[in-house]
Amino acid sequence: MLKLKDLPDSKILTKFAERYPEANIDGVMHFLTLLRVGSDLSDVLDNFLGQYGLLQGRWWVLILLMREQDLTSTPSSLAEKAGVSRATMTGLIDGLDKEGLVIRVTNVEDRRKFHIKLTALGQSKLDEVMPEYYRRVDRLMSILSPEEGDVLTSMLIKLQNNRDVFK
């Protein structure tokens, strides 16, 4: 994904608005800032997880498995919950399986089907990552008061609920 590192200022956006009168300069600036912050946070999270030999996709698979009562799920369910294609999930599972963080468990009733299970090594990896992850999230979010955090969450949910404008 291309990430815009040099956000336009209002002067540049005014130039665009002269050509495209539909442009709401303030709205565009807010939107671009949101995209920029999101991609920057995603980048720093990947850098953090990289210290543990993970990236977000692999990390989320481990977390999704840990959420399950028996630490087990199907590849298709994991793909749906992670918002990725089944092919992408297969690649994530393959990498985690090679490292022993998950295993494939064959369905005894139908040997064509299998489940993915978090291993003790996978749980250990999460136990290594999660305390520092939670400390860093706390440090990041500590600049907001609880009320500001609630307002931010509310505003983000409003935007998420209106995302169909791009469909």
Secondary structure, DSSP 8 states (H G I E B T S, - for coil): -----S---HHHHHHHHHH-TT--HHHHHHHHHHHHHHHHHHHHHHHHHHTTT--HHHHHHHHHHHHSTTSEE-HHHHHHHHT--HHHHHHHHHHHHHTTSEEEEE-SS-TT-EEEEE-HHHHHHHHHHHHHHHHHHHHHHTTS-HHHHHHHHHHHHHHHHTGGGG-
